[in-house]
Amino acid sequence: MLSASQLEGYITANLTCDYIKVLGDDGTHFEAVIVSPEFVGKSMIQQHQLVYAALGSRMRAEIHALSMQTMTP
Amino acid sequence: MDTQAKIKEAVTGNSVVLYMKGSPKFPQCGFSNLATQVLDACGAQYTAIDVLQDPAIREGIKVFANWPTIPQLYVKGEFVGGSDIIKAMYDNGELKSLLDGAK
């Protein structure tokens, strides 16, 4: 079962994060707070798309829902 | 008509469109439910499309917006966001202005 800390690892492997905290213990629903310098100058849609892109196909296969708060440093 | 063209027609032919799981009366997912509640709270008239009725739309809508999750809100043909963004825009008042402008 996918854990919140594994998910944190998947995101940080592909996205530079100043801060990340993922919560969720049912294996499919997660909540994340992410601060990344890569979000600077981007709309909220683009910021969430960067996180989805970092997760790639895992977003379809393993994760049902990822609720996000994205912020710039 | 292929799926992408069908989606394009739906979001441009209706001013406010919500792609969701289930219907506004019987949402099949908490995030879709949240989206309908927020739209109702704004007094919006919207077209709801249940992706569970059509697997081609369910997958096609993810490609259309380059967005892997449902619900998805469109206003005047523009992708507005998923449930987190809809909720954030509701909280800061932007959603109501956007929806009022689409009436």
Backbone of each chain as nested JSON, in Angstrom:
{
  "chains": [
    {"id": "A", "residues": [
      {"number": 1, "name": "MET", "atoms": {"N": [0.849, -1.202, 0.0], "CA": [0.0, 0.0, 0.0], "C": [0.88, 1.245, 0.0]}},
      {"number": 2, "name": "LEU", "atoms": {"N": [0.47, 2.192, -0.804], "CA": [1.227, 3.439, -0.923], "C": [1.101, 4.267, 0.363]}},
      {"number": 3, "name": "SER", "atoms": {"N": [2.241, 4.702, 0.876], "CA": [2.197, 5.533, 2.086], "C": [2.428, 6.991, 1.739]}},
      {"number": 4, "name": "ALA", "atoms": {"N": [2.05, 7.851, 2.684], "CA": [2.225, 9.292, 2.467], "C": [3.704, 9.627, 2.266]}},
      {"number": 5, "name": "SER", "atoms": {"N": [4.586, 8.96, 2.996], "CA": [6.005, 9.295, 2.867], "C": [6.565, 8.802, 1.526]}},
      {"number": 6, "name": "GLN", "atoms": {"N": [6.059, 7.654, 1.016], "CA": [6.469, 7.222, -0.332], "C": [6.05, 8.258, -1.369]}},
      {"number": 7, "name": "LEU", "atoms": {"N": [4.827, 8.757, -1.209], "CA": [4.306, 9.739, -2.152], "C": [5.158, 11.013, -2.12]}},
      {"number": 8, "name": "GLU", "atoms": {"N": [5.545, 11.406, -0.925], "CA": [6.455, 12.563, -0.799], "C": [7.725, 12.326, -1.599]}},
      {"number": 9, "name": "GLY", "atoms": {"N": [8.259, 11.107, -1.494], "CA": [9.472, 10.738, -2.222], "C": [9.28, 10.805, -3.729]}},
      {"number": 10, "name": "TYR", "atoms": {"N": [8.126, 10.318, -4.223], "CA": [7.835, 10.356, -5.664], "C": [7.81, 11.8, -6.172]}},
      {"number": 11, "name": "ILE", "atoms": {"N": [7.19, 12.672, -5.386], "CA": [7.07, 14.075, -5.814], "C": [8.442, 14.756, -5.8]}},
      {"number": 12, "name": "THR", "atoms": {"N": [9.174, 14.593, -4.689], "CA": [10.455, 15.312, -4.576], "C": [11.499, 14.776, -5.563]}},
      {"number": 13, "name": "ALA", "atoms": {"N": [11.323, 13.543, -6.042], "CA": [12.259, 12.994, -7.034], "C": [12.204, 13.784, -8.34]}},
      {"number": 14, "name": "ASN", "atoms": {"N": [11.053, 14.392, -8.629], "CA": [10.883, 15.088, -9.914], "C": [10.544, 16.564, -9.792]}},
      {"number": 15, "name": "LEU", "atoms": {"N": [10.434, 17.047, -8.564], "CA": [10.061, 18.455, -8.372], "C": [10.87, 18.997, -7.196]}},
      {"number": 16, "name": "THR", "atoms": {"N": [11.534, 20.118, -7.407], "CA": [12.289, 20.742, -6.328], "C": [11.33, 21.332, -5.32]}},
      {"number": 17, "name": "CYS", "atoms": {"N": [11.397, 20.878, -4.074], "CA": [10.467, 21.368, -3.048], "C": [11.242, 21.982, -1.892]}},
      {"number": 18, "name": "ASP", "atoms": {"N": [10.843, 23.187, -1.487], "CA": [11.411, 23.79, -0.279], "C": [10.757, 23.177, 0.948]}},
      {"number": 19, "name": "TYR", "atoms": {"N": [9.494, 22.801, 0.782], "CA": [8.758, 22.174, 1.874], "C": [7.729, 21.245, 1.287]}},
      {"number": 20, "name": "ILE", "atoms": {"N": [7.563, 20.082, 1.879], "CA": [6.478, 19.194, 1.451], "C": [5.975, 18.402, 2.641]}},
      {"number": 21, "name": "LYS", "atoms": {"N": [4.669, 18.291, 2.743], "CA": [4.082, 17.436, 3.775], "C": [2.893, 16.737, 3.149]}},
      {"number": 22, "name": "VAL", "atoms": {"N": [2.924, 15.424, 3.122], "CA": [1.803, 14.655, 2.59], "C": [1.165, 13.882, 3.734]}},
      {"number": 23, "name": "LEU", "atoms": {"N": [-0.146, 13.953, 3.814], "CA": [-0.892, 13.199, 4.825], "C": [-1.85, 12.246, 4.131]}},
      {"number": 24, "name": "GLY", "atoms": {"N": [-2.236, 11.189, 4.836], "CA": [-3.196, 10.232, 4.265], "C": [-2.737, 8.824, 4.569]}},
      {"number": 25, "name": "ASP", "atoms": {"N": [-3.604, 8.011, 5.138], "CA": [-3.174, 6.67, 5.532], "C": [-4.069, 5.55, 4.987]}},
      {"number": 26, "name": "ASP", "atoms": {"N": [-4.9, 5.866, 3.945], "CA": [-5.731, 4.797, 3.373], "C": [-5.15, 4.227, 2.081]}},
      {"number": 27, "name": "GLY", "atoms": {"N": [-3.994, 4.771, 1.656], "CA": [-3.32, 4.212, 0.486], "C": [-3.763, 4.786, -0.854]}},
      {"number": 28, "name": "THR", "atoms": {"N": [-4.895, 5.499, -0.874], "CA": [-5.354, 6.046, -2.162], "C": [-5.739, 7.526, -2.117]}},
      {"number": 29, "name": "HIS", "atoms": {"N": [-6.102, 8.05, -0.94], "CA": [-6.488, 9.456, -0.806], "C": [-5.413, 10.185, 0.0]}},
      {"number": 30, "name": "PHE", "atoms": {"N": [-4.895, 11.261, -0.572], "CA": [-3.825, 11.983, 0.117], "C": [-4.069, 13.49, 0.088]}},
      {"number": 31, "name": "GLU", "atoms": {"N": [-3.472, 14.156, 1.073], "CA": [-3.508, 15.63, 1.107], "C": [-2.074, 16.112, 1.2]}},
      {"number": 32, "name": "ALA", "atoms": {"N": [-1.75, 17.112, 0.397], "CA": [-0.373, 17.591, 0.376], "C": [-0.292, 19.101, 0.482]}},
      {"number": 33, "name": "VAL", "atoms": {"N": [0.725, 19.566, 1.195], "CA": [1.102, 20.982, 1.178], "C": [2.499, 21.024, 0.579]}},
      {"number": 34, "name": "ILE", "atoms": {"N": [2.655, 21.79, -0.488], "CA": [3.927, 21.792, -1.213], "C": [4.371, 23.23, -1.497]}},
      {"number": 35, "name": "VAL", "atoms": {"N": [5.613, 23.518, -1.128], "CA": [6.212, 24.815, -1.464], "C": [7.364, 24.538, -2.409]}},
      {"number": 36, "name": "SER", "atoms": {"N": [7.306, 25.099, -3.61], "CA": [8.364, 24.843, -4.584], "C": [8.734, 26.122, -5.332]}},
      {"number": 37, "name": "PRO", "atoms": {"N": [10.044, 26.338, -5.511], "CA": [10.463, 27.494, -6.317], "C": [10.002, 27.372, -7.768]}},
      {"number": 38, "name": "GLU", "atoms": {"N": [9.708, 26.136, -8.213], "CA": [9.242, 25.942, -9.599], "C": [7.826, 26.495, -9.818]}},
      {"number": 39, "name": "PHE", "atoms": {"N": [7.128, 26.815, -8.727], "CA": [5.763, 27.353, -8.852], "C": [5.738, 28.851, -9.161]}},
      {"number": 40, "name": "VAL", "atoms": {"N": [6.897, 29.509, -8.999], "CA": [6.94, 30.967, -9.144], "C": [6.46, 31.401, -10.54]}},
      {"number": 41, "name": "GLY", "atoms": {"N": [5.543, 32.364, -10.557], "CA": [5.055, 32.903, -11.824], "C": [4.024, 32.025, -12.516]}},
      {"number": 42, "name": "LYS", "atoms": {"N": [3.593, 30.928, -11.842], "CA": [2.632, 30.02, -12.47], "C": [1.246, 30.154, -11.825]}},
      {"number": 43, "name": "SER", "atoms": {"N": [0.212, 29.873, -12.621], "CA": [-1.152, 29.88, -12.095], "C": [-1.347, 28.647, -11.216]}},
      {"number": 44, "name": "MET", "atoms": {"N": [-2.44, 28.643, -10.447], "CA": [-2.718, 27.501, -9.588], "C": [-2.866, 26.224, -10.427]}},
      {"number": 45, "name": "ILE", "atoms": {"N": [-3.512, 26.356, -11.584], "CA": [-3.663, 25.187, -12.47], "C": [-2.287, 24.649, -12.871]}},
      {"number": 46, "name": "GLN", "atoms": {"N": [-1.399, 25.561, -13.284], "CA": [-0.062, 25.131, -13.725], "C": [0.742, 24.515, -12.579]}},
      {"number": 47, "name": "GLN", "atoms": {"N": [0.558, 25.057, -11.365], "CA": [1.27, 24.518, -10.199], "C": [0.827, 23.083, -9.924]}},
      {"number": 48, "name": "HIS", "atoms": {"N": [-0.495, 22.859, -9.976], "CA": [-1.0, 21.498, -9.738], "C": [-0.558, 20.564, -10.869]}},
      {"number": 49, "name": "GLN", "atoms": {"N": [-0.523, 21.097, -12.114], "CA": [-0.086, 20.266, -13.238], "C": [1.372, 19.832, -13.073]}},
      {"number": 50, "name": "LEU", "atoms": {"N": [2.211, 20.701, -12.473], "CA": [3.609, 20.329, -12.233], "C": [3.699, 19.153, -11.263]}},
      {"number": 51, "name": "VAL", "atoms": {"N": [2.843, 19.163, -10.243], "CA": [2.849, 18.061, -9.273], "C": [2.345, 16.78, -9.944]}},
      {"number": 52, "name": "TYR", "atoms": {"N": [1.271, 16.9, -10.724], "CA": [0.754, 15.728, -11.442], "C": [1.803, 15.174, -12.4]}},
      {"number": 53, "name": "ALA", "atoms": {"N": [2.517, 16.097, -13.069], "CA": [3.56, 15.662, -14.015], "C": [4.678, 14.928, -13.271]}},
      {"number": 54, "name": "ALA", "atoms": {"N": [5.002, 15.4, -12.059], "CA": [6.048, 14.747, -11.267], "C": [5.633, 13.317, -10.905]}},
      {"number": 55, "name": "LEU", "atoms": {"N": [4.337, 13.109, -10.752], "CA": [3.841, 11.774, -10.385], "C": [3.61, 10.887, -11.602]}},
      {"number": 56, "name": "GLY", "atoms": {"N": [3.456, 11.504, -12.769], "CA": [3.302, 10.746, -14.019], "C": [2.188, 9.715, -13.953]}},
      {"number": 57, "name": "SER", "atoms": {"N": [2.476, 8.505, -14.407], "CA": [1.437, 7.481, -14.525], "C": [0.956, 6.974, -13.17]}},
      {"number": 58, "name": "ARG", "atoms": {"N": [1.717, 7.235, -12.112], "CA": [1.27, 6.813, -10.781], "C": [-0.052, 7.468, -10.418]}},
      {"number": 59, "name": "MET", "atoms": {"N": [-0.258, 8.674, -10.963], "CA": [-1.49, 9.412, -10.664], "C": [-2.706, 8.634, -11.162]}},
      {"number": 60, "name": "ARG", "atoms": {"N": [-2.544, 7.923, -12.261], "CA": [-3.65, 7.123, -12.789], "C": [-3.747, 5.785, -12.083]}},
      {"number": 61, "name": "ALA", "atoms": {"N": [-2.577, 5.159, -11.897], "CA": [-2.568, 3.776, -11.446], "C": [-2.784, 3.624, -9.946]}},
      {"number": 62, "name": "GLU", "atoms": {"N": [-2.077, 4.439, -9.14], "CA": [-2.043, 4.148, -7.707], "C": [-2.834, 5.122, -6.851]}},
      {"number": 63, "name": "ILE", "atoms": {"N": [-2.999, 6.355, -7.34], "CA": [-3.54, 7.398, -6.48], "C": [-4.937, 7.775, -6.937]}},
      {"number": 64, "name": "HIS", "atoms": {"N": [-5.911, 7.638, -6.076], "CA": [-7.271, 8.046, -6.455], "C": [-7.43, 9.559, -6.334]}},
      {"number": 65, "name": "ALA", "atoms": {"N": [-6.909, 10.11, -5.255], "CA": [-7.113, 11.536, -5.048], "C": [-5.949, 12.16, -4.304]}},
      {"number": 66, "name": "LEU", "atoms": {"N": [-5.524, 13.288, -4.8], "CA": [-4.462, 14.043, -4.149], "C": [-4.942, 15.486, -4.037]}},
      {"number": 67, "name": "SER", "atoms": {"N": [-5.322, 15.85, -2.815], "CA": [-5.758, 17.213, -2.572], "C": [-4.505, 18.039, -2.285]}},
      {"number": 68, "name": "MET", "atoms": {"N": [-4.402, 19.203, -2.922], "CA": [-3.146, 19.95, -2.824], "C": [-3.333, 21.4, -2.444]}},
      {"number": 69, "name": "GLN", "atoms": {"N": [-2.391, 21.877, -1.644], "CA": [-2.216, 23.319, -1.454], "C": [-0.816, 23.594, -1.953]}},
      {"number": 70, "name": "THR", "atoms": {"N": [-0.693, 24.38, -3.006], "CA": [0.637, 24.671, -3.543], "C": [0.969, 26.136, -3.276]}},
      {"number": 71, "name": "MET", "atoms": {"N": [2.215, 26.372, -2.913], "CA": [2.639, 27.744, -2.587], "C": [4.045, 28.012, -3.09]}},
      {"number": 72, "name": "THR", "atoms": {"N": [4.31, 29.286, -3.341], "CA": [5.663, 29.681, -3.735], "C": [6.45, 30.041, -2.478]}},
      {"number": 73, "name": "PRO", "atoms": {"N": [7.776, 29.906, -2.53], "CA": [8.613, 30.201, -1.339], "C": [8.494, 31.665, -0.907]}}
    ]},
    {"id": "B", "residues": [
      {"number": 1, "name": "MET", "atoms": {"N": [-18.259, 11.855, -34.312], "CA": [-17.378, 12.854, -33.698], "C": [-16.465, 12.16, -32.675]}},
      {"number": 2, "name": "ASP", "atoms": {"N": [-15.174, 12.51, -32.675], "CA": [-14.323, 11.852, -31.686], "C": [-14.492, 12.51, -30.309]}},
      {"number": 3, "name": "THR", "atoms": {"N": [-13.934, 11.846, -29.308], "CA": [-14.17, 12.266, -27.927], "C": [-13.69, 13.691, -27.659]}},
      {"number": 4, "name": "GLN", "atoms": {"N": [-12.484, 14.025, -28.159], "CA": [-11.952, 15.364, -27.894], "C": [-12.84, 16.444, -28.509]}},
      {"number": 5, "name": "ALA", "atoms": {"N": [-13.356, 16.168, -29.705], "CA": [-14.246, 17.129, -30.37], "C": [-15.564, 17.254, -29.606]}},
      {"number": 6, "name": "LYS", "atoms": {"N": [-16.031, 16.119, -29.097], "CA": [-17.276, 16.106, -28.321], "C": [-17.129, 16.962, -27.043]}},
      {"number": 7, "name": "ILE", "atoms": {"N": [-15.98, 16.825, -26.387], "CA": [-15.729, 17.599, -25.161], "C": [-15.633, 19.087, -25.496]}},
      {"number": 8, "name": "LYS", "atoms": {"N": [-14.898, 19.377, -26.56], "CA": [-14.733, 20.769, -26.991], "C": [-16.105, 21.405, -27.253]}},
      {"number": 9, "name": "GLU", "atoms": {"N": [-16.971, 20.653, -27.92], "CA": [-18.295, 21.162, -28.222], "C": [-19.102, 21.397, -26.938]}},
      {"number": 10, "name": "ALA", "atoms": {"N": [-18.98, 20.462, -25.985], "CA": [-19.729, 20.598, -24.726], "C": [-19.28, 21.818, -23.925]}},
      {"number": 11, "name": "VAL", "atoms": {"N": [-17.964, 22.048, -23.852], "CA": [-17.485, 23.147, -23.002], "C": [-17.602, 24.516, -23.669]}},
      {"number": 12, "name": "THR", "atoms": {"N": [-17.682, 24.531, -24.976], "CA": [-17.85, 25.827, -25.645], "C": [-19.331, 26.136, -25.887]}},
      {"number": 13, "name": "GLY", "atoms": {"N": [-20.148, 25.091, -25.985], "CA": [-21.58, 25.294, -26.242], "C": [-22.398, 25.589, -24.991]}},
      {"number": 14, "name": "ASN", "atoms": {"N": [-21.796, 25.4, -23.822], "CA": [-22.471, 25.677, -22.546], "C": [-21.56, 26.579, -21.726]}},
      {"number": 15, "name": "SER", "atoms": {"N": [-22.141, 27.593, -21.068], "CA": [-21.237, 28.553, -20.436], "C": [-20.536, 27.982, -19.2]}},
      {"number": 16, "name": "VAL", "atoms": {"N": [-21.225, 27.139, -18.426], "CA": [-20.58, 26.539, -17.248], "C": [-20.809, 25.022, -17.292]}},
      {"number": 17, "name": "VAL", "atoms": {"N": [-19.725, 24.275, -17.311], "CA": [-19.826, 22.814, -17.405], "C": [-18.986, 22.173, -16.306]}},
      {"number": 18, "name": "LEU", "atoms": {"N": [-19.605, 21.226, -15.591], "CA": [-18.873, 20.464, -14.58], "C": [-18.829, 18.995, -15.002]}},
      {"number": 19, "name": "TYR", "atoms": {"N": [-17.625, 18.493, -15.213], "CA": [-17.443, 17.046, -15.402], "C": [-17.277, 16.448, -14.018]}},
      {"number": 20, "name": "MET", "atoms": {"N": [-18.135, 15.476, -13.691], "CA": [-18.14, 14.951, -12.326], "C": [-18.447, 13.459, -12.321]}},
      {"number": 21, "name": "LYS", "atoms": {"N": [-18.285, 12.852, -11.137], "CA": [-18.689, 11.453, -10.963], "C": [-20.057, 11.45, -10.31]}},
      {"number": 22, "name": "GLY", "atoms": {"N": [-21.045, 10.92, -11.013], "CA": [-22.421, 10.928, -10.541], "C": [-23.13, 12.188, -11.012]}},
      {"number": 23, "name": "SER", "atoms": {"N": [-24.272, 12.469, -10.4], "CA": [-25.057, 13.644, -10.779], "C": [-25.082, 14.612, -9.598]}},
      {"number": 24, "name": "PRO", "atoms": {"N": [-25.491, 15.881, -9.834], "CA": [-25.557, 16.817, -8.71], "C": [-26.457, 16.299, -7.572]}},
      {"number": 25, "name": "LYS", "atoms": {"N": [-27.52, 15.563, -7.921], "CA": [-28.381, 14.998, -6.868], "C": [-27.733, 13.812, -6.173]}},
      {"number": 26, "name": "PHE", "atoms": {"N": [-27.009, 13.006, -6.944], "CA": [-26.363, 11.827, -6.374], "C": [-24.891, 11.745, -6.774]}},
      {"number": 27, "name": "PRO", "atoms": {"N": [-24.068, 12.634, -6.191], "CA": [-22.635, 12.602, -6.514], "C": [-22.028, 11.277, -6.02]}},
      {"number": 28, "name": "GLN", "atoms": {"N": [-21.11, 10.728, -6.827], "CA": [-20.514, 9.428, -6.473], "C": [-19.116, 9.57, -5.877]}},
      {"number": 29, "name": "CYS", "atoms": {"N": [-18.74, 10.788, -5.527], "CA": [-17.393, 10.995, -4.996], "C": [-17.432, 12.292, -4.202]}},
      {"number": 30, "name": "GLY", "atoms": {"N": [-16.712, 12.311, -3.075], "CA": [-16.732, 13.475, -2.203], "C": [-16.247, 14.75, -2.879]}},
      {"number": 31, "name": "PHE", "atoms": {"N": [-15.296, 14.6, -3.804], "CA": [-14.746, 15.782, -4.459], "C": [-15.734, 16.366, -5.465]}},
      {"number": 32, "name": "SER", "atoms": {"N": [-16.462, 15.471, -6.152], "CA": [-17.511, 15.936, -7.062], "C": [-18.633, 16.589, -6.262]}},
      {"number": 33, "name": "ASN", "atoms": {"N": [-18.955, 16.009, -5.129], "CA": [-19.981, 16.572, -4.248], "C": [-19.602, 17.983, -3.815]}},
      {"number": 34, "name": "LEU", "atoms": {"N": [-18.343, 18.159, -3.411], "CA": [-17.857, 19.473, -2.994], "C": [-18.017, 20.488, -4.126]}},
      {"number": 35, "name": "ALA", "atoms": {"N": [-17.671, 20.071, -5.337], "CA": [-17.758, 20.978, -6.489], "C": [-19.206, 21.426, -6.716]}},
      {"number": 36, "name": "THR", "atoms": {"N": [-20.164, 20.499, -6.637], "CA": [-21.566, 20.873, -6.863], "C": [-22.059, 21.811, -5.754]}},
      {"number": 37, "name": "GLN", "atoms": {"N": [-21.637, 21.547, -4.523], "CA": [-22.072, 22.405, -3.41], "C": [-21.561, 23.827, -3.568]}},
      {"number": 38, "name": "VAL", "atoms": {"N": [-20.311, 23.951, -4.0], "CA": [-19.711, 25.262, -4.181], "C": [-20.416, 26.011, -5.328]}},
      {"number": 39, "name": "LEU", "atoms": {"N": [-20.715, 25.308, -6.42], "CA": [-21.421, 25.947, -7.539], "C": [-22.823, 26.379, -7.099]}},
      {"number": 40, "name": "ASP", "atoms": {"N": [-23.504, 25.527, -6.337], "CA": [-24.835, 25.883, -5.829], "C": [-24.76, 27.108, -4.926]}},
      {"number": 41, "name": "ALA", "atoms": {"N": [-23.728, 27.146, -4.084], "CA": [-23.576, 28.278, -3.154], "C": [-23.358, 29.583, -3.916]}},
      {"number": 42, "name": "CYS", "atoms": {"N": [-22.803, 29.5, -5.117], "CA": [-22.596, 30.692, -5.949], "C": [-23.847, 31.02, -6.765]}},
      {"number": 43, "name": "GLY", "atoms": {"N": [-24.874, 30.17, -6.661], "CA": [-26.087, 30.399, -7.432], "C": [-25.905, 30.169, -8.92]}},
      {"number": 44, "name": "ALA", "atoms": {"N": [-24.962, 29.284, -9.266], "CA": [-24.642, 29.062, -10.683], "C": [-25.614, 28.085, -11.344]}},
      {"number": 45, "name": "GLN", "atoms": {"N": [-25.93, 28.365, -12.617], "CA": [-26.62, 27.406, -13.475], "C": [-25.515, 26.683, -14.224]}},
      {"number": 46, "name": "TYR", "atoms": {"N": [-25.503, 25.359, -14.174], "CA": [-24.431, 24.667, -14.872], "C": [-24.896, 23.357, -15.472]}},
      {"number": 47, "name": "THR", "atoms": {"N": [-24.152, 22.928, -16.473], "CA": [-24.395, 21.64, -17.11], "C": [-23.466, 20.632, -16.454]}},
      {"number": 48, "name": "ALA", "atoms": {"N": [-24.053, 19.57, -15.867], "CA": [-23.225, 18.54, -15.234], "C": [-23.13, 17.346, -16.174]}},
      {"number": 49, "name": "ILE", "atoms": {"N": [-21.919, 16.856, -16.365], "CA": [-21.718, 15.677, -17.206], "C": [-21.12, 14.567, -16.33]}},
      {"number": 50, "name": "ASP", "atoms": {"N": [-21.83, 13.447, -16.257], "CA": [-21.41, 12.325, -15.42], "C": [-20.432, 11.441, -16.203]}},
      {"number": 51, "name": "VAL", "atoms": {"N": [-19.165, 11.481, -15.808], "CA": [-18.15, 10.723, -16.548], "C": [-18.307, 9.212, -16.354]}},
      {"number": 52, "name": "LEU", "atoms": {"N": [-19.029, 8.822, -15.306], "CA": [-19.206, 7.382, -15.062], "C": [-20.131, 6.739, -16.102]}},
      {"number": 53, "name": "GLN", "atoms": {"N": [-20.867, 7.589, -16.845], "CA": [-21.764, 7.071, -17.887], "C": [-21.035, 6.76, -19.185]}},
      {"number": 54, "name": "ASP", "atoms": {"N": [-19.789, 7.211, -19.323], "CA": [-19.092, 7.064, -20.598], "C": [-17.573, 6.958, -20.391]}},
      {"number": 55, "name": "PRO", "atoms": {"N": [-17.038, 5.758, -20.481], "CA": [-15.599, 5.55, -20.246], "C": [-14.725, 6.393, -21.181]}},
      {"number": 56, "name": "ALA", "atoms": {"N": [-15.2, 6.647, -22.401], "CA": [-14.4, 7.441, -23.353], "C": [-14.275, 8.883, -22.876]}},
      {"number": 57, "name": "ILE", "atoms": {"N": [-15.378, 9.428, -22.339], "CA": [-15.347, 10.784, -21.784], "C": [-14.501, 10.806, -20.51]}},
      {"number": 58, "name": "ARG", "atoms": {"N": [-14.652, 9.775, -19.696], "CA": [-13.911, 9.72, -18.425], "C": [-12.404, 9.793, -18.659]}},
      {"number": 59, "name": "GLU", "atoms": {"N": [-11.905, 9.084, -19.654], "CA": [-10.477, 9.142, -19.974], "C": [-10.145, 10.37, -20.825]}},
      {"number": 60, "name": "GLY", "atoms": {"N": [-11.053, 10.7, -21.754], "CA": [-10.808, 11.801, -22.684], "C": [-10.696, 13.155, -22.005]}},
      {"number": 61, "name": "ILE", "atoms": {"N": [-11.465, 13.344, -20.93], "CA": [-11.458, 14.644, -20.256], "C": [-10.107, 14.869, -19.551]}},
      {"number": 62, "name": "LYS", "atoms": {"N": [-9.447, 13.776, -19.156], "CA": [-8.141, 13.901, -18.499], "C": [-7.092, 14.385, -19.503]}},
      {"number": 63, "name": "VAL", "atoms": {"N": [-7.218, 13.92, -20.727], "CA": [-6.306, 14.334, -21.798], "C": [-6.606, 15.775, -22.214]}},
      {"number": 64, "name": "PHE", "atoms": {"N": [-7.906, 16.079, -22.322], "CA": [-8.349, 17.386, -22.808], "C": [-7.71, 18.533, -22.028]}},
      {"number": 65, "name": "ALA", "atoms": {"N": [-7.715, 18.421, -20.702], "CA": [-7.2, 19.512, -19.871], "C": [-5.792, 19.228, -19.341]}},
      {"number": 66, "name": "ASN", "atoms": {"N": [-5.199, 18.096, -19.738], "CA": [-3.95, 17.651, -19.123], "C": [-4.097, 17.68, -17.603]}},
      {"number": 67, "name": "TRP", "atoms": {"N": [-5.146, 17.033, -17.146], "CA": [-5.507, 17.045, -15.725], "C": [-6.011, 15.655, -15.374]}},
      {"number": 68, "name": "PRO", "atoms": {"N": [-5.355, 14.955, -14.445], "CA": [-5.657, 13.519, -14.275], "C": [-6.837, 13.193, -13.365]}},
      {"number": 69, "name": "THR", "atoms": {"N": [-7.495, 14.22, -12.828], "CA": [-8.551, 13.915, -11.85], "C": [-9.875, 14.577, -12.217]}},
      {"number": 70, "name": "ILE", "atoms": {"N": [-10.926, 14.088, -11.558], "CA": [-12.289, 14.583, -11.731], "C": [-12.799, 14.939, -10.337]}},
      {"number": 71, "name": "PRO", "atoms": {"N": [-13.519, 16.01, -10.116], "CA": [-14.196, 16.883, -11.083], "C": [-13.282, 17.865, -11.823]}},
      {"number": 72, "name": "GLN", "atoms": {"N": [-13.835, 18.41, -12.914], "CA": [-13.202, 19.487, -13.672], "C": [-14.278, 20.505, -14.033]}},
      {"number": 73, "name": "LEU", "atoms": {"N": [-13.959, 21.771, -13.772], "CA": [-14.909, 22.85, -14.073], "C": [-14.428, 23.672, -15.275]}},
      {"number": 74, "name": "TYR", "atoms": {"N": [-15.369, 23.944, -16.173], "CA": [-15.086, 24.784, -17.342], "C": [-16.06, 25.959, -17.362]}},
      {"number": 75, "name": "VAL", "atoms": {"N": [-15.535, 27.159, -17.602], "CA": [-16.39, 28.335, -17.761], "C": [-16.041, 28.975, -19.093]}},
      {"number": 76, "name": "LYS", "atoms": {"N": [-17.041, 29.141, -19.93], "CA": [-16.869, 29.702, -21.275], "C": [-15.72, 29.027, -22.027]}},
      {"number": 77, "name": "GLY", "atoms": {"N": [-15.684, 27.715, -21.966], "CA": [-14.687, 26.966, -22.714], "C": [-13.32, 26.862, -22.073]}},
      {"number": 78, "name": "GLU", "atoms": {"N": [-13.101, 27.615, -20.969], "CA": [-11.793, 27.608, -20.305], "C": [-11.814, 26.658, -19.116]}},
      {"number": 79, "name": "PHE", "atoms": {"N": [-10.755, 25.856, -18.987], "CA": [-10.615, 24.989, -17.82], "C": [-10.299, 25.848, -16.596]}},
      {"number": 80, "name": "VAL", "atoms": {"N": [-11.111, 25.738, -15.554], "CA": [-10.927, 26.549, -14.345], "C": [-10.114, 25.802, -13.299]}},
      {"number": 81, "name": "GLY", "atoms": {"N": [-10.368, 24.492, -13.145], "CA": [-9.598, 23.722, -12.171], "C": [-10.355, 22.53, -11.65]}},
      {"number": 82, "name": "GLY", "atoms": {"N": [-9.685, 21.814, -10.73], "CA": [-10.29, 20.683, -10.044], "C": [-10.848, 21.141, -8.7]}},
      {"number": 83, "name": "SER", "atoms": {"N": [-11.183, 20.198, -7.826], "CA": [-11.908, 20.565, -6.608], "C": [-11.113, 21.491, -5.682]}},
      {"number": 84, "name": "ASP", "atoms": {"N": [-9.802, 21.28, -5.567], "CA": [-9.001, 22.163, -4.69], "C": [-9.054, 23.61, -5.165]}},
      {"number": 85, "name": "ILE", "atoms": {"N": [-8.91, 23.782, -6.484], "CA": [-8.874, 25.134, -7.045], "C": [-10.262, 25.772, -6.984]}},
      {"number": 86, "name": "ILE", "atoms": {"N": [-11.297, 24.973, -7.281], "CA": [-12.665, 25.483, -7.206], "C": [-12.951, 25.989, -5.782]}},
      {"number": 87, "name": "LYS", "atoms": {"N": [-12.534, 25.184, -4.806], "CA": [-12.767, 25.542, -3.404], "C": [-11.969, 26.794, -3.031]}},
      {"number": 88, "name": "ALA", "atoms": {"N": [-10.719, 26.868, -3.424], "CA": [-9.882, 28.038, -3.111], "C": [-10.463, 29.299, -3.745]}},
      {"number": 89, "name": "MET", "atoms": {"N": [-10.954, 29.171, -4.983], "CA": [-11.529, 30.337, -5.671], "C": [-12.866, 30.734, -5.064]}},
      {"number": 90, "name": "TYR", "atoms": {"N": [-13.573, 29.751, -4.515], "CA": [-14.816, 30.067, -3.808], "C": [-14.483, 30.852, -2.542]}},
      {"number": 91, "name": "ASP", "atoms": {"N": [-13.494, 30.382, -1.805], "CA": [-13.123, 31.029, -0.542], "C": [-12.658, 32.469, -0.752]}},
      {"number": 92, "name": "ASN", "atoms": {"N": [-11.951, 32.746, -1.852], "CA": [-11.463, 34.122, -2.03], "C": [-12.392, 34.989, -2.903]}},
      {"number": 93, "name": "GLY", "atoms": {"N": [-13.556, 34.421, -3.276], "CA": [-14.549, 35.218, -3.986], "C": [-14.404, 35.247, -5.507]}},
      {"number": 94, "name": "GLU", "atoms": {"N": [-13.269, 34.726, -6.014], "CA": [-13.031, 34.768, -7.467], "C": [-14.037, 33.938, -8.247]}},
      {"number": 95, "name": "LEU", "atoms": {"N": [-14.47, 32.822, -7.642], "CA": [-15.36, 31.916, -8.371], "C": [-16.708, 32.571, -8.636]}},
      {"number": 96, "name": "LYS", "atoms": {"N": [-17.234, 33.248, -7.619], "CA": [-18.533, 33.886, -7.793], "C": [-18.466, 34.963, -8.88]}},
      {"number": 97, "name": "SER", "atoms": {"N": [-17.395, 35.759, -8.875], "CA": [-17.232, 36.793, -9.916], "C": [-17.166, 36.151, -11.298]}},
      {"number": 98, "name": "LEU", "atoms": {"N": [-16.393, 35.065, -11.39], "CA": [-16.246, 34.38, -12.683], "C": [-17.599, 33.841, -13.163]}},
      {"number": 99, "name": "LEU", "atoms": {"N": [-18.337, 33.222, -12.237], "CA": [-19.624, 32.622, -12.604], "C": [-20.668, 33.692, -12.905]}},
      {"number": 100, "name": "ASP", "atoms": {"N": [-20.657, 34.776, -12.141], "CA": [-21.606, 35.873, -12.403], "C": [-21.336, 36.465, -13.786]}},
      {"number": 101, "name": "GLY", "atoms": {"N": [-20.05, 36.53, -14.146], "CA": [-19.667, 37.063, -15.446], "C": [-20.077, 36.159, -16.604]}},
      {"number": 102, "name": "ALA", "atoms": {"N": [-20.332, 34.888, -16.294], "CA": [-20.666, 33.919, -17.346], "C": [-22.17, 33.796, -17.574]}},
      {"number": 103, "name": "LYS", "atoms": {"N": [-22.957, 34.492, -16.747], "CA": [-24.422, 34.381, -16.844], "C": [-24.957, 35.082, -18.082]}}
    ]}
  ]
}
